[in-house]
């Protein structure tokens, strides 16, 4: 068997070289980026907005009533009365929010008052080291570094309102079993 003539070898090499060059002239479409993993949440917190007053009547219309487990509401009212010296605490706002490891979290129980939470790290007993900022509109009212733990609510005194005072309570929910 004889080998192909040099001109014939050259004839076969050219189409292969052209095919190789052509395939690199049009690169493959880029691989779509992977969907980002959801942000890691450390815990769930409840933000409760209370109106502390000397009046037993609630400031909310009946259709806007915010609910809370009666035993929790009673326990919180007793604890709040020791700190804020008002006889009545009316729950007027509530919001449950995840606390994220790498992002700020916002607890917004009303349109005017909200709480920014920055996770600082885990605390003993399953709690969270956090930096809290209580905001009213675009103004910071209170800043605090604290630990939030299940069963240990944090009370933040808010502004005076309608002859009483607003009080923000933040509580870490117990982990699901």
Phi and psi in degrees as GROMACS dihedral restraints (atoms count N, CA, C in turn):
[ dihedral_restraints ]
;  ai    aj    ak    al  type     phi  dphi    fc
    3     4     5     6     1  -103.7    20    10
    4     5     6     7     1   149.7    20    10
    6     7     8     9     1   -78.9    20    10
    7     8     9    10     1   153.3    20    10
    9    10    11    12     1   -64.3    20    10
   10    11    12    13     1   150.4    20    10
   12    13    14    15     1   -64.0    20    10
   13    14    15    16     1   156.6    20    10
   15    16    17    18     1   -56.6    20    10
   16    17    18    19     1   -36.0    20    10
   18    19    20    21     1   -69.1    20    10
   19    20    21    22     1   -34.0    20    10
   21    22    23    24     1   -71.2    20    10
   22    23    24    25     1   -40.2    20    10
   24    25    26    27     1   -60.5    20    10
   25    26    27    28     1   -42.2    20    10
   27    28    29    30     1   -63.5    20    10
   28    29    30    31     1   -36.9    20    10
   30    31    32    33     1   -63.6    20    10
   31    32    33    34     1   -36.9    20    10
   33    34    35    36     1   -78.5    20    10
   34    35    36    37     1   -33.1    20    10
   36    37    38    39     1   -69.7    20    10
   37    38    39    40     1   -37.9    20    10
   39    40    41    42     1   -60.7    20    10
   40    41    42    43     1   -48.4    20    10
   42    43    44    45     1   -63.0    20    10
   43    44    45    46     1   -37.2    20    10
   45    46    47    48     1   -65.8    20    10
   46    47    48    49     1   -42.4    20    10
   48    49    50    51     1   -64.1    20    10
   49    50    51    52     1   -40.9    20    10
   51    52    53    54     1   -65.0    20    10
   52    53    54    55     1   -40.9    20    10
   54    55    56    57     1   -64.0    20    10
   55    56    57    58     1   -43.3    20    10
   57    58    59    60     1   -63.0    20    10
   58    59    60    61     1   -44.1    20    10
   60    61    62    63     1   -65.9    20    10
   61    62    63    64     1   -38.5    20    10
   63    64    65    66     1   -65.2    20    10
   64    65    66    67     1   -40.3    20    10
   66    67    68    69     1   -67.1    20    10
   67    68    69    70     1   -30.4    20    10
   69    70    71    72     1   -84.2    20    10
   70    71    72    73     1   -17.3    20    10
   72    73    74    75     1   -70.7    20    10
   73    74    75    76     1   -28.4    20    10
   75    76    77    78     1  -119.6    20    10
   76    77    78    79     1    90.1    20    10
   78    79    80    81     1   -65.4    20    10
   79    80    81    82     1   158.6    20    10
   81    82    83    84     1   -64.6    20    10
   82    83    84    85     1   150.6    20    10
   84    85    86    87     1   -63.1    20    10
   85    86    87    88     1   146.3    20    10
   87    88    89    90     1   -63.3    20    10
   88    89    90    91     1   148.5    20    10
   90    91    92    93     1   -71.2    20    10
   91    92    93    94     1   131.2    20    10
   93    94    95    96     1   -61.0    20    10
   94    95    96    97     1   144.6    20    10
   96    97    98    99     1   -64.1    20    10
   97    98    99   100     1   149.3    20    10
   99   100   101   102     1   -66.2    20    10
  100   101   102   103     1   145.9    20    10
  102   103   104   105     1   -66.2    20    10
  103   104   105   106     1   130.0    20    10
  105   106   107   108     1   -63.9    20    10
  106   107   108   109     1   144.4    20    10
  108   109   110   111     1   -68.4    20    10
  109   110   111   112     1   146.5    20    10
  111   112   113   114     1   -62.1    20    10
  112   113   114   115     1   149.8    20    10
  114   115   116   117     1   -61.3    20    10
  115   116   117   118     1   139.2    20    10
  117   118   119   120     1   -75.5    20    10
  118   119   120   121     1   123.8    20    10
  120   121   122   123     1   -97.6    20    10
  121   122   123   124     1   137.6    20    10
  123   124   125   126     1   -87.2    20    10
  124   125   126   127     1   -38.6    20    10
  126   127   128   129     1  -167.1    20    10
  127   128   129   130     1   172.4    20    10
  129   130   131   132     1  -107.6    20    10
  130   131   132   133     1   138.4    20    10
  132   133   134   135     1  -124.6    20    10
  133   134   135   136     1   149.9    20    10
  135   136   137   138     1  -105.5    20    10
  136   137   138   139     1   129.5    20    10
  138   139   140   141     1  -105.3    20    10
  139   140   141   142     1   121.4    20    10
  141   142   143   144     1  -118.9    20    10
  142   143   144   145     1   129.8    20    10
  144   145   146   147     1  -108.5    20    10
  145   146   147   148     1   118.8    20    10
  147   148   149   150     1  -110.1    20    10
  148   149   150   151     1   147.5    20    10
  150   151   152   153     1  -105.6    20    10
  151   152   153   154     1   113.5    20    10
  153   154   155   156     1   -90.5    20    10
  154   155   156   157     1   129.4    20    10
  156   157   158   159     1  -153.7    20    10
  157   158   159   160     1   170.8    20    10
  159   160   161   162     1   -91.2    20    10
  160   161   162   163     1    -7.4    20    10
  162   163   164   165     1   -99.2    20    10
  163   164   165   166     1   135.1    20    10
  165   166   167   168     1   -78.4    20    10
  166   167   168   169     1   -14.6    20    10
  168   169   170   171     1   -81.7    20    10
  169   170   171   172     1   139.7    20    10
  171   172   173   174     1   -75.4    20    10
  172   173   174   175     1   145.7    20    10
  174   175   176   177     1   -81.4    20    10
  175   176   177   178     1    -3.5    20    10
  177   178   179   180     1  -100.3    20    10
  178   179   180   181     1   144.4    20    10
  180   181   182   183     1   -62.4    20    10
  181   182   183   184     1   152.9    20    10
  183   184   185   186     1   -56.3    20    10
  184   185   186   187     1   -36.1    20    10
  186   187   188   189     1   -71.5    20    10
  187   188   189   190     1   -17.1    20    10
  189   190   191   192     1   -99.6    20    10
  190   191   192   193     1    11.4    20    10
  192   193   194   195     1   -60.1    20    10
  193   194   195   196     1   133.3    20    10
  195   196   197   198     1  -100.9    20    10
  196   197   198   199     1   136.3    20    10
  198   199   200   201     1  -109.3    20    10
  199   200   201   202     1   156.4    20    10
  201   202   203   204     1  -153.2    20    10
  202   203   204   205     1   148.0    20    10
  204   205   206   207     1   -49.9    20    10
  205   206   207   208     1   127.6    20    10
  207   208   209   210     1   -56.6    20    10
  208   209   210   211     1   -37.9    20    10
  210   211   212   213     1   -66.3    20    10
  211   212   213   214     1   -40.2    20    10
  213   214   215   216     1   -67.1    20    10
  214   215   216   217     1   -43.2    20    10
  216   217   218   219     1   -61.2    20    10
  217   218   219   220     1   -43.7    20    10
  219   220   221   222     1   -63.8    20    10
  220   221   222   223     1   -46.1    20    10
  222   223   224   225     1   -61.5    20    10
  223   224   225   226     1   -45.4    20    10
  225   226   227   228     1   -64.5    20    10
  226   227   228   229     1   -40.7    20    10
  228   229   230   231     1   -61.4    20    10
  229   230   231   232     1   -41.6    20    10
  231   232   233   234     1   -64.4    20    10
  232   233   234   235     1   -42.8    20    10
  234   235   236   237     1   -68.9    20    10
  235   236   237   238     1   -40.4    20    10
  237   238   239   240     1   -63.6    20    10
  238   239   240   241     1   -39.2    20    10
  240   241   242   243     1   -62.7    20    10
  241   242   243   244     1   -31.6    20    10
  243   244   245   246     1   -69.2    20    10
  244   245   246   247     1   -32.5    20    10
  246   247   248   249     1   -90.1    20    10
  247   248   249   250     1   -43.4    20    10
  249   250   251   252     1  -105.4    20    10
  250   251   252   253     1    -3.8    20    10
  252   253   254   255     1    58.1    20    10
  253   254   255   256     1    38.8    20    10
  255   256   257   258     1  -118.5    20    10
  256   257   258   259     1   146.2    20    10
  258   259   260   261     1   -81.6    20    10
  259   260   261   262     1   -20.0    20    10
  261   262   263   264     1  -129.7    20    10
  262   263   264   265     1   137.3    20    10
  264   265   266   267     1  -130.2    20    10
  265   266   267   268     1   115.5    20    10
  267   268   269   270     1  -106.4    20    10
  268   269   270   271     1   124.1    20    10
  270   271   272   273     1   -75.0    20    10
  271   272   273   274     1   118.5    20    10
  273   274   275   276     1  -118.5    20    10
  274   275   276   277     1    -4.4    20    10
  276   277   278   279     1  -161.2    20    10
  277   278   279   280     1   148.9    20    10
  279   280   281   282     1  -152.7    20    10
  280   281   282   283     1   140.0    20    10
  282   283   284   285     1  -152.3    20    10
  283   284   285   286     1   132.1    20    10
  285   286   287   288     1  -103.6    20    10
  286   287   288   289     1   134.8    20    10
  288   289   290   291     1  -142.7    20    10
  289   290   291   292     1   144.2    20    10
  291   292   293   294     1   -76.5    20    10
  292   293   294   295     1   142.6    20    10
  294   295   296   297     1   -99.6    20    10
  295   296   297   298     1   119.8    20    10
  297   298   299   300     1   -95.3    20    10
  298   299   300   301     1   148.7    20    10
  300   301   302   303     1   -66.3    20    10
  301   302   303   304     1   -46.1    20    10
  303   304   305   306     1  -110.1    20    10
  304   305   306   307     1     2.2    20    10
  306   307   308   309     1  -132.8    20    10
  307   308   309   310     1   155.7    20    10
  309   310   311   312     1   -72.5    20    10
  310   311   312   313     1   151.2    20    10
  312   313   314   315     1  -121.3    20    10
  313   314   315   316     1   144.3    20    10
  315   316   317   318     1  -121.1    20    10
  316   317   318   319     1   126.2    20    10
  318   319   320   321     1  -104.4    20    10
  319   320   321   322     1   118.9    20    10
  321   322   323   324     1  -127.1    20    10
  322   323   324   325     1    84.5    20    10
  324   325   326   327     1   -84.2    20    10
  325   326   327   328     1    -9.3    20    10
  327   328   329   330     1  -148.2    20    10
  328   329   330   331     1   167.7    20    10
  330   331   332   333     1   -76.1    20    10
  331   332   333   334     1   -17.4    20    10
  333   334   335   336     1  -106.0    20    10
  334   335   336   337     1   -22.1    20    10
  336   337   338   339     1  -128.3    20    10
  337   338   339   340     1   128.7    20    10
  339   340   341   342     1  -146.3    20    10
  340   341   342   343     1   165.9    20    10
  342   343   344   345     1  -125.8    20    10
  343   344   345   346     1   125.4    20    10
  345   346   347   348     1   -95.6    20    10
  346   347   348   349     1   131.8    20    10
  348   349   350   351     1  -121.2    20    10
  349   350   351   352     1   124.5    20    10
  351   352   353   354     1  -112.0    20    10
  352   353   354   355     1   118.9    20    10
  354   355   356   357     1   -71.3    20    10
  355   356   357   358     1   129.8    20    10
  357   358   359   360     1  -108.1    20    10
  358   359   360   361     1   -16.0    20    10
  360   361   362   363     1   144.2    20    10
  361   362   363   364     1   167.9    20    10
  363   364   365   366     1   -72.7    20    10
  364   365   366   367     1   153.2    20    10
  366   367   368   369     1  -118.2    20    10
  367   368   369   370     1   165.1    20    10
  369   370   371   372     1   -61.1    20    10
  370   371   372   373     1   150.0    20    10
  372   373   374   375     1    73.5    20    10
  373   374   375   376     1    18.1    20    10
  375   376   377   378     1    85.4    20    10
  376   377   378   379     1     9.3    20    10
  378   379   380   381     1   -83.9    20    10
  379   380   381   382     1  -176.8    20    10
  381   382   383   384     1  -128.6    20    10
  382   383   384   385     1   129.4    20    10
  384   385   386   387     1   -81.0    20    10
  385   386   387   388     1   124.4    20    10
  387   388   389   390     1  -138.0    20    10
  388   389   390   391     1   157.3    20    10
  390   391   392   393     1  -108.7    20    10
  391   392   393   394     1   123.4    20    10
  393   394   395   396     1  -109.6    20    10
  394   395   396   397     1   143.4    20    10
  396   397   398   399     1  -135.2    20    10
  397   398   399   400     1   118.5    20    10
  399   400   401   402     1   -91.5    20    10
  400   401   402   403     1   121.8    20    10
  402   403   404   405     1  -112.5    20    10
  403   404   405   406     1   141.5    20    10
  405   406   407   408     1  -124.9    20    10
  406   407   408   409     1   117.9    20    10
  408   409   410   411     1    54.7    20    10
  409   410   411   412     1  -115.6    20    10
  411   412   413   414     1  -111.7    20    10
  412   413   414   415     1    23.9    20    10
  414   415   416   417     1  -122.2    20    10
  415   416   417   418     1   133.2    20    10
  417   418   419   420     1   -81.7    20    10
  418   419   420   421     1   124.9    20    10
  420   421   422   423     1   -93.9    20    10
  421   422   423   424     1   -41.0    20    10
  423   424   425   426     1  -142.8    20    10
  424   425   426   427     1   138.8    20    10
  426   427   428   429     1  -123.9    20    10
  427   428   429   430     1   140.4    20    10
  429   430   431   432     1  -157.0    20    10
  430   431   432   433     1   140.5    20    10
  432   433   434   435     1  -101.2    20    10
  433   434   435   436     1   127.1    20    10
  435   436   437   438     1  -153.7    20    10
  436   437   438   439     1   178.9    20    10
  438   439   440   441     1  -116.3    20    10
  439   440   441   442     1   130.0    20    10
  441   442   443   444     1  -106.8    20    10
  442   443   444   445     1   126.7    20    10
  444   445   446   447     1  -132.1    20    10
  445   446   447   448     1   152.8    20    10
  447   448   449   450     1   -57.6    20    10
  448   449   450   451     1   132.8    20    10
  450   451   452   453     1    82.3    20    10
  451   452   453   454     1    -1.8    20    10
  453   454   455   456     1  -125.1    20    10
  454   455   456   457     1    81.7    20    10
  456   457   458   459     1   -67.9    20    10
  457   458   459   460     1   152.7    20    10
  459   460   461   462     1  -108.1    20    10
  460   461   462   463     1   129.5    20    10
  462   463   464   465     1  -104.4    20    10
  463   464   465   466     1   131.8    20    10
  465   466   467   468     1  -123.8    20    10
  466   467   468   469     1   118.2    20    10
  468   469   470   471     1   -72.3    20    10
  469   470   471   472     1   126.4    20    10
  471   472   473   474     1  -100.7    20    10
  472   473   474   475     1  -163.5    20    10
  474   475   476   477     1   -75.5    20    10
  475   476   477   478     1   163.1    20    10
  477   478   479   480     1   -68.6    20    10
  478   479   480   481     1   145.6    20    10
  480   481   482   483     1  -156.6    20    10
  481   482   483   484     1   126.1    20    10
  483   484   485   486     1    49.9    20    10
  484   485   486   487     1    43.3    20    10
  486   487   488   489     1    80.4    20    10
  487   488   489   490     1     5.0    20    10
  489   490   491   492     1  -134.0    20    10
  490   491   492   493     1  -144.4    20    10
  492   493   494   495     1  -148.7    20    10
  493   494   495   496     1   143.9    20    10
  495   496   497   498     1   -86.9    20    10
  496   497   498   499     1   139.1    20    10
  498   499   500   501     1  -130.8    20    10
  499   500   501   502     1   128.0    20    10
  501   502   503   504     1  -101.3    20    10
  502   503   504   505     1   129.2    20    10
  504   505   506   507     1  -118.7    20    10
  505   506   507   508     1   129.0    20    10
  507   508   509   510     1  -120.0    20    10
  508   509   510   511     1   130.3    20    10
  510   511   512   513     1  -133.1    20    10
  511   512   513   514     1   136.4    20    10
  513   514   515   516     1   -82.6    20    10
  514   515   516   517     1   132.4    20    10
  516   517   518   519     1   -73.6    20    10
  517   518   519   520     1   146.0    20    10
  519   520   521   522     1   -64.5    20    10
  520   521   522   523     1   141.4    20    10
  522   523   524   525     1   -60.7    20    10
  523   524   525   526     1   144.9    20    10
  525   526   527   528     1   -67.1    20    10
  526   527   528   529     1   141.4    20    10
